[in-house]
Structure formats: C-alpha cells, structure tokens
Amino acid sequence: MAVRPKRSTIAVDINPATRPVLTGTEIYTREVCSRLPRAAPELRWRFFASRARGGLGVDVMVLPFPRLWTQVRLPLALESERPDLLFVPAHALPFAWPGLVLTVVHDLAFERHPEVYSFAERTYLRLSTRWAVAKCPLLIAVSESTKGDLVRLYGVRPERIRVVPLGVAKPRAPAAPVSRLAELGLDGNFVLQVGRVEPRKNQTAALAAVERMDGVTLAIAGPERDAALAAKLRSSQRCRVLGRVDQPTLELLYRRAGAVIVPSLYEGFGLPVLEAMARGKVVVAAKASSLPEVGGEAALYFHDAADSEQVARVLGVALNDKALRTRLAKAALARAATFTWDKTAAGVATVIRELVG
C-alpha cells in the first residue's frame, strides 16, 4: 500500500485582520490569508487570532489573551500544534518560537523617518525587524524599494528577499449621495489625498501646491495621527481635514475628485496610488520610494515635493488636460488590474513552498 506523504502544516498569525480598524497591514492580512488555502490546497492551514471577527473566509482558532498575545499566547498554541512553519503577515515575530518562520516586511519608515515615531515605537520596531532578519531564512518584501531598504539598512543579502507586491480589490461599496459633499464643505473642485495625517504623508506639500491654484480645495481623508499638523491644515480655507470616513463617503470622494495626490516622502508599497488607479482616477504622486513602481506610466509625478510651484504645475496638467486625463484614466484601470490579491496570495504561497519543500 502506498504511503501518502505528510501534509505540511502552516500556522498563520491572522490577528491583525481581526482588529476593529483596518489600515494597510490589516487589509493585507485579511486579503492574503483568506486566499492562502485556495492558493496552496496541498498544505494544512491553521489560523490563530486573539479575537473573533466574521468575514475572514477561513476557520480561526480564537485564543483570548489580555496583553502580549504574539509573544506569550501564540507561542503556547504553537507548542501544542507543532507546525512546519509559522507565517506572520506583519513582521512582529514571537521571540519564543524556535521553529521555521516567514514574515512580510511592509516598510522601514521608522528608519527612514524616525522623527514621526515615539522612542518606544522605534525601539520595538527596530528590535522586531532585527529579529526577523536574524530568524527568517527568507523574507518577503512588498516592493523593490523595501527590498533595497532591507539590503542597505539591515545588511540582508538580496538573494534572501522575495518581492511579492500587494493587490487591490475592485470597489464594491456604493457611493454616498452627492449631497454629502456639501456637508463636508466641498462645494467646488477638489483634489483628494487619502491616508493618515502625519508628516511622512506630506499633506503640507499638497496644500502648498493647492494654495497656488485658483478654485481648488484639498480634501484629506484619513485618521489624524499628528494633531498639531491636522490643526495647521485646518487653518487653511483651502483644506478640508475630514478624518476617517466611511466607505460610501470615501467612494463619493474618489468619484468626484478632480485628481488624487500622493505626495508621501516614503511609502513601503504605495497602496493609495493603487487604490486610486483601481477607480480610474488621475494620480499625481511624488517620484519617491515605491510610488513609481506602483504607478508606472499610468500616473503623473513631481520630483521635488518641497517645490510647491512644480507640484502645482503637475496638478494643473492633471486637472485641465482633458485628452491626458482620458488616457491616464484608461491606463490606470489597466495597470491596477494587474495587481490582484490572488496574485499576492499565490506569491506568498510560492515562498512558503520554497521553505517547507
């Protein structure tokens, strides 16, 4: 009688996907982990989290624990499960787990822009990243830019890094009624920036450019990490700081914005560019870090965010050149269609297979 080969067991820390507020890392965890069993059905998948959340599409072992879940409760569960590999979609690995592990490095913003992080945040992120570099035989980076940062800042050999880009889902939520714009103080032409209000996202550069233009307002949708910066932005009559908005409102903002601006000083991947392109928007972005990797020829770029005249000039072209707008909208939709979460999950599964043989 033929003996069936043993199925490798892969444990997955899906905890970020169960958080009440989903930002980039949480969305990545949800979208990738929900697809892994289909991407690699020959593997045995076990998902672990500290809290329950519906809509994940996989069976999750919920292990409640008040604090330090990753460092205390998860290793205890793994000790009894004995998986062949632990996959951590964000790079905070349990220090107590001695087995094979794979993680994803989304960015090294805490090294490139340490001033926007507290001392405790920087310390933890540096320690966890050094541990990941030492512990993981291979690392997944979300972009060539992040791969380059790992090589330059942490001395990782390039052959240890696998680049697996993020994906984007087709917009499914209906847009809020147009009357919502008046409630938000947007009663004319506006450009949209989506993301946290913090210096790294460089909203001040976007506003400085908009203030050089006639009849245009900057709308910023995202949580306020830096209260002082948010107050400074609000002090301008040409800016609307909207905070975190619901999905129908966000879809309305995308639909009615003349363009989407991404002036970030640094992005590990540049998901705001991809999400705007998936909606057929004209994107104006800084030619920095990973942003050109994502936008390619389907976006417009400025080279110096500190040069508000240059940024305003590029924005003016994006808003007023009708032929260019039509071409870029088509190119944006076509390029965004090449970035799918199915491809991301398949790429992650390929690296996992490489590790477990």
C-alpha positions in Angstrom: 0.0 0.0 0.0 1.4 3.4 -1.0 2.0 5.7 1.9 0.6 9.3 1.5 3.2 12.0 2.1 2.7 14.0 5.2 1.0 17.4 4.6 3.0 20.3 5.9 1.2 22.3 8.5 1.4 26.1 8.2 0.4 28.2 11.2 -0.7 31.8 10.4 -0.9 34.8 12.7 -4.2 36.3 11.3 -4.6 38.5 14.3 -4.2 41.9 12.5 -7.2 41.1 10.4 -9.4 40.9 13.5 -8.7 44.5 14.7 -11.6 46.9 14.7 -9.9 49.4 12.5 -8.3 48.1 9.3 -5.4 50.0 7.7 -2.8 48.8 5.3 -1.3 45.9 7.3 -4.6 44.7 8.5 -6.1 44.8 5.0 -3.1 42.8 3.7 -3.5 40.2 6.3 -7.2 39.8 5.6 -6.9 39.7 1.8 -3.9 37.4 1.7 -4.8 35.0 4.5 -8.3 34.4 3.2 -6.9 33.2 -0.1 -4.0 31.1 1.1 -5.9 27.8 1.4 -7.0 28.2 -2.3 -3.5 29.2 -3.3 -1.9 26.1 -1.8 -4.6 23.5 -1.1 -1.9 20.8 -0.6 -0.9 22.4 2.7 -2.7 22.2 6.0 -3.5 25.7 7.2 -4.1 26.7 10.8 -5.1 30.3 11.6 -4.7 31.9 15.0 -6.1 35.2 16.5 -6.8 36.8 19.9 -10.4 37.8 19.0 -13.2 36.7 16.7 -14.2 38.5 13.5 -16.5 37.5 10.8 -15.9 37.6 7.0 -12.4 36.2 7.0 -13.3 33.2 4.9 -11.2 30.8 7.0 -11.6 28.9 10.2 -9.7 30.7 13.0 -8.7 29.4 16.4 -9.5 32.2 18.8 -7.2 32.4 21.8 -8.2 35.4 24.0 -5.3 36.9 26.0 -5.2 40.4 27.5 -1.7 41.6 26.5 1.4 40.4 24.6 -0.7 37.9 22.6 2.0 37.5 19.9 4.8 37.0 22.4 3.1 34.8 25.0 -0.2 33.2 23.9 0.6 32.4 20.3 3.9 30.5 21.1 2.0 28.4 23.7 -0.5 27.4 21.0 2.3 26.7 18.5 4.0 24.4 21.1 1.0 22.1 21.0 0.3 22.5 17.3 3.9 21.9 16.1 3.5 23.5 12.7 6.2 23.1 10.0 6.2 26.8 9.5 4.8 30.0 11.1 3.7 32.7 8.7 3.4 36.2 10.1 1.9 38.8 7.7 3.4 41.7 9.7 7.0 41.5 10.9 6.5 41.2 14.6 7.6 37.6 15.3 7.2 35.8 18.6 10.6 35.7 20.2 9.9 32.4 22.0 9.0 30.4 18.9 12.1 28.3 17.9 10.6 26.9 14.6 10.8 27.9 11.0 9.2 31.3 10.3 8.4 33.6 7.4 7.3 37.2 7.6 6.5 40.2 5.4 8.4 43.5 5.7 6.0 46.2 4.6 8.2 49.2 5.1 11.1 50.6 7.1 9.5 54.0 7.6 10.7 54.0 11.3 14.3 54.1 9.9 13.7 56.5 7.0 11.6 58.9 9.1 12.2 58.1 12.8 11.0 61.6 13.9 7.3 60.6 13.4 7.7 57.6 15.8 7.9 57.6 19.6 11.1 56.3 21.2 9.1 53.2 22.3 7.7 52.6 18.8 11.2 52.9 17.2 12.8 50.6 19.7 10.2 47.9 19.3 10.1 48.1 15.5 13.9 48.0 15.3 14.2 45.1 17.7 11.4 43.1 15.9 12.9 43.8 12.5 16.4 42.7 13.6 14.9 39.6 15.0 13.0 38.9 11.7 16.2 39.4 9.7 18.1 37.0 12.0 15.4 34.4 12.3 13.9 34.1 8.8 15.8 32.1 6.1 13.8 34.1 3.6 11.9 37.5 3.8 9.0 38.8 1.8 9.2 42.5 0.8 6.2 44.2 -0.7 8.3 46.2 -3.2 11.7 46.6 -4.7 12.0 49.8 -2.7 11.5 48.0 0.6 13.9 45.2 -0.6 16.5 47.9 -1.2 16.0 49.3 2.3 16.5 45.9 3.8 19.7 45.4 1.9 21.1 48.9 2.7 19.8 49.4 6.3 19.9 45.9 7.7 22.6 44.2 5.5 20.2 41.5 4.2 21.6 39.6 1.2 19.4 40.2 -1.8 19.1 36.5 -2.5 17.2 36.1 0.8 14.4 38.5 -0.2 11.4 37.7 -2.3 9.4 40.6 -3.6 5.6 40.0 -3.6 3.6 43.1 -4.5 0.3 43.9 -2.9 -3.1 43.7 -4.7 -6.2 45.8 -4.8 -9.9 44.7 -4.7 -12.4 46.2 -7.1 -14.5 48.8 -5.3 -17.8 47.3 -4.2 -19.3 49.8 -1.8 -21.9 52.2 -3.2 -21.1 55.9 -3.2 -22.8 58.2 -0.7 -25.3 60.7 -2.2 -23.7 63.8 -3.8 -25.3 66.0 -1.1 -22.7 64.6 1.3 -20.1 66.8 -0.3 -21.8 69.9 0.9 -21.9 68.5 4.4 -18.1 68.1 4.2 -17.6 71.6 3.0 -16.7 70.5 -0.6 -18.8 72.7 -2.9 -16.4 73.0 -5.8 -13.3 71.4 -7.5 -11.1 69.4 -5.1 -8.2 67.1 -5.2 -8.1 64.1 -2.8 -5.4 62.7 -0.5 -6.2 59.5 1.4 -4.0 58.5 4.4 -3.1 59.2 7.9 -2.4 62.9 8.8 1.3 62.7 9.7 4.5 64.4 8.4 5.6 61.4 6.3 2.4 61.6 4.2 3.4 65.2 3.4 0.0 66.9 3.3 1.6 70.3 3.8 3.2 69.9 0.3 -0.1 69.1 -1.2 -1.7 72.1 0.4 1.1 74.5 -0.5 0.5 73.5 -4.2 -3.3 73.8 -4.0 -3.0 77.3 -2.5 -1.1 78.3 -5.7 -4.1 77.3 -7.8 -7.4 79.0 -8.3 -10.7 77.4 -7.3 -9.3 74.2 -6.0 -9.6 72.7 -2.5 -7.6 69.9 -0.9 -9.6 67.1 0.8 -7.8 64.8 3.2 -9.5 61.6 4.3 -7.8 59.6 7.0 -7.1 59.3 10.7 -5.3 62.1 12.5 -2.0 60.7 13.9 -0.5 64.2 14.3 -3.0 66.6 15.9 -0.8 69.7 15.5 -0.4 69.0 11.8 -4.1 68.4 11.4 -4.8 71.8 13.2 -2.4 73.6 10.9 -4.0 72.1 7.8 -7.5 73.0 9.1 -6.4 76.6 9.5 -6.3 77.0 5.7 -9.5 77.9 3.9 -8.3 75.7 1.0 -8.2 72.5 3.0 -10.8 70.1 4.5 -9.5 67.6 7.0 -12.2 65.0 7.1 -10.8 62.4 9.4 -11.7 58.8 9.0 -14.7 58.5 6.7 -17.0 55.5 6.0 -16.6 53.6 2.8 -19.6 55.1 0.9 -18.2 58.6 1.6 -14.8 57.6 0.5 -16.2 56.2 -2.7 -18.0 59.5 -3.3 -14.8 61.4 -2.7 -12.9 59.3 -5.2 -15.7 59.6 -7.8 -15.9 63.4 -7.6 -12.3 64.4 -7.0 -10.5 66.0 -9.9 -7.4 64.0 -9.1 -5.8 62.1 -6.3 -2.5 63.4 -4.9 0.1 61.2 -3.2 3.0 63.4 -2.1 4.4 61.0 0.5 8.0 61.3 1.4 8.2 57.5 1.8 5.9 54.5 1.2 6.8 50.9 1.5 4.4 50.0 -1.3 2.1 52.9 -2.2 -1.3 51.4 -1.8 -3.0 54.8 -2.0 -1.7 55.0 -5.7 -3.1 51.6 -6.5 -6.5 52.2 -4.8 -6.9 55.4 -6.8 -5.9 53.8 -10.1 -8.4 50.9 -9.5 -11.1 53.6 -9.6 -9.8 55.1 -12.8 -8.5 58.3 -11.2 -5.8 60.5 -12.4 -3.0 60.2 -9.9 -0.3 62.8 -9.1 2.5 61.3 -7.0 5.9 62.1 -5.7 8.7 60.3 -7.6 9.9 58.8 -4.4 10.4 55.3 -2.8 8.0 52.7 -4.1 5.4 55.1 -5.7 6.8 54.9 -9.3 6.9 51.1 -9.0 3.1 51.1 -8.5 2.0 53.9 -10.7 4.3 53.1 -13.7 3.3 55.1 -16.8 -0.3 55.4 -15.5 0.4 58.3 -13.1 2.0 61.8 -13.2 5.0 62.6 -11.0 6.8 65.5 -9.4 10.4 65.2 -8.4 10.6 67.8 -5.6 7.7 67.9 -3.1 9.3 71.0 -1.5 8.8 72.9 -4.7 5.2 73.9 -4.5 5.3 75.6 -7.8 6.4 72.3 -9.5 3.7 70.3 -7.7 1.0 72.9 -8.6 2.1 72.8 -12.2 1.7 69.0 -12.4 -1.6 69.2 -10.6 -2.8 71.8 -13.1 -2.0 69.5 -16.0 -3.8 66.6 -14.3 -6.9 68.7 -13.8 -7.1 70.6 -17.1 -5.7 68.5 -19.9 -8.8 66.5 -21.0 -7.0 64.3 -23.5 -4.3 63.4 -21.0 -6.9 62.7 -18.3 -8.8 60.3 -20.6 -5.6 58.4 -21.4 -4.4 58.2 -17.8 -7.8 57.0 -16.6 -7.7 54.1 -19.0 -4.1 53.4 -18.3 -4.8 53.5 -14.5 -7.6 50.9 -14.7 -5.5 48.6 -16.9 -2.4 48.8 -14.6 -4.4 48.3 -11.4 -6.0 45.2 -12.9 -2.5 43.6 -12.9 -2.3 43.9 -9.1 -4.6 41.4 -7.6 -4.8 39.8 -4.1 -5.0 36.4 -5.8 -1.5 37.0 -7.3 -0.2 38.3 -3.9 -1.5 35.2 -2.1 0.0 32.9 -4.8 3.3 34.7 -4.4 3.3 34.2 -0.7 2.3 30.5 -1.1 5.3 30.1 -3.5 7.7 31.3 -0.9 6.1 29.1 1.8 6.5 26.1 -0.5 10.1 27.0 -1.1 10.7 26.9 2.7 8.9 23.7 3.5 9.9 21.8 0.4 
